[in-house]
């Protein structure tokens, strides 16, 4: 649409403003990204774009004073620097959290320590919460690899339900 009306700058700006407003409403209501940080970043970027388009109105011939345009240009540059800073900080935040998560996973793999519970403390209520013994074993070990002696122990273990609870 903007290419069709290339002779009229104001029509281009208003088409961009309304398209940006539509995207702001879309991002604010639907939240299409996978996590909150990306949704907020996308919404902030769209709001910054909307504000930048409003700044562009000040650079047209409707602002007669060149000194005033110059001052608006400095305000625009500061606004643009804030936008870039916010984006870099949010990207850095996501990157630091990803590195921390990777480091924790790597440290846990290298230490070889498994999060286990003592089999003696697993009561019959723990077994009732799960459909089969394999799930009880996963709850005890918190990973996919359950040692064979544990699986055999769980298969041989019977859970008795008192009469009054079964009614």
C-alpha positions in Angstrom: 0.0 0.0 0.0 2.8 2.4 0.8 4.4 1.8 -2.6 1.1 2.6 -4.4 0.9 6.1 -2.8 4.6 6.9 -3.1 3.8 10.5 -4.1 2.0 11.4 -0.8 4.2 11.1 2.3 1.3 11.7 4.8 -0.7 8.8 3.4 2.3 6.6 3.8 2.8 7.7 7.4 -0.9 7.2 8.3 -1.0 3.8 6.7 2.1 2.8 8.7 0.5 4.3 11.9 -2.7 2.3 11.5 -0.9 -0.9 10.6 1.3 -0.5 13.6 -1.7 0.2 15.8 -3.3 -3.0 14.5 -0.2 -5.0 15.4 0.0 -3.4 18.9 -3.6 -4.5 19.6 -2.9 -7.9 18.2 0.3 -8.4 20.3 -1.5 -7.1 23.4 -4.5 -9.4 23.1 -3.1 -12.6 21.5 0.5 -12.9 22.9 1.6 -15.0 19.9 5.2 -15.7 21.1 6.2 -18.7 23.1 7.2 -16.9 26.3 6.5 -13.7 28.1 9.9 -12.0 27.4 9.5 -12.4 23.7 5.9 -11.1 23.8 6.9 -8.0 25.8 9.9 -7.4 23.5 7.7 -7.6 20.4 5.1 -5.3 21.9 7.7 -2.8 23.0 9.3 -2.8 19.6 5.9 -2.2 18.0 5.2 0.7 20.4 8.7 2.2 19.6 8.0 1.9 15.9 4.6 3.7 16.4 6.4 6.5 18.2 9.1 6.7 15.6 6.4 7.1 12.9 5.0 10.0 14.9 8.4 11.5 15.0 8.6 11.2 11.2 5.6 13.6 11.0 7.8 16.2 12.7 10.4 15.8 9.9 7.9 16.8 7.1 7.3 20.2 5.8 4.6 20.8 8.4 7.3 21.8 10.9 8.5 25.1 9.4 11.3 26.0 11.8 14.6 24.2 10.9 16.0 24.6 14.4 12.9 22.9 15.8 13.4 20.0 13.4 17.0 19.8 14.5 15.9 19.6 18.2 13.2 17.0 17.3 16.0 15.0 15.6 18.0 14.9 18.8 15.0 13.7 20.7 14.5 11.0 18.0 18.1 9.9 18.3 17.7 9.6 22.1 14.5 7.7 21.7 16.2 5.3 19.2 19.1 4.8 21.6 16.7 3.8 24.4 15.0 1.3 22.0 18.3 -0.3 21.1 19.4 -0.4 24.7 16.1 -2.0 25.9 16.4 -4.7 23.1 20.1 -5.4 23.9 19.3 -5.7 27.7 16.4 -8.1 27.0 18.5 -10.2 24.6 21.3 -10.3 27.1 18.9 -11.3 29.9 17.7 -14.3 27.8 21.3 -15.2 26.8 22.5 -15.1 30.4 19.6 -17.3 31.6 20.3 -19.8 28.8 24.0 -20.0 29.7 23.1 -20.4 33.4 20.7 -23.2 32.5 23.3 -24.9 30.3 26.0 -24.6 33.0 23.7 -26.1 35.6 22.8 -29.0 33.4 26.5 -29.6 32.5 27.5 -29.4 36.2 24.8 -31.9 37.2 25.9 -34.3 34.4 29.6 -34.1 35.4 29.0 -34.5 39.1 27.0 -37.7 38.3 24.8 -37.2 41.3 21.2 -38.4 40.9 18.4 -36.9 42.8 17.2 -40.0 44.6 14.9 -40.8 47.5 15.4 -43.6 49.8 13.3 -46.6 48.7 12.4 -47.3 52.3 10.6 -43.9 52.5 8.4 -44.6 49.5 5.1 -45.4 51.0 2.1 -47.1 49.6 0.5 -43.7 49.0 3.4 -42.8 46.7 2.6 -45.9 44.7 -1.1 -45.2 44.6 -0.5 -41.8 43.0 0.9 -43.4 39.9 -0.6 -45.9 37.5 2.2 -48.4 37.4 5.5 -49.3 39.1 7.6 -47.8 36.3 6.1 -44.4 37.1 6.9 -44.9 40.8 10.5 -45.6 39.8 10.7 -42.5 37.7 9.4 -40.5 40.7 12.1 -41.9 42.9 15.0 -41.3 40.5 13.8 -38.3 38.5 15.3 -39.5 35.2 14.6 -41.9 32.4 17.3 -44.5 33.4 16.0 -46.6 36.3 18.5 -49.2 37.5 17.3 -52.8 36.9 17.5 -53.8 40.6 15.1 -51.0 41.4 12.6 -52.1 38.7 12.8 -55.7 39.9 12.2 -54.5 43.5 9.2 -52.4 42.5 7.7 -55.3 40.5 8.0 -57.6 43.5 6.6 -55.1 45.9 2.9 -55.3 46.5 0.7 -52.5 47.7 -2.1 -53.5 50.1 -5.2 -51.4 50.4 -7.1 -51.6 53.7 -10.7 -52.7 53.5 -12.2 -49.3 54.6 -10.3 -47.4 51.9 -11.4 -49.6 49.1 -15.2 -49.0 49.7 
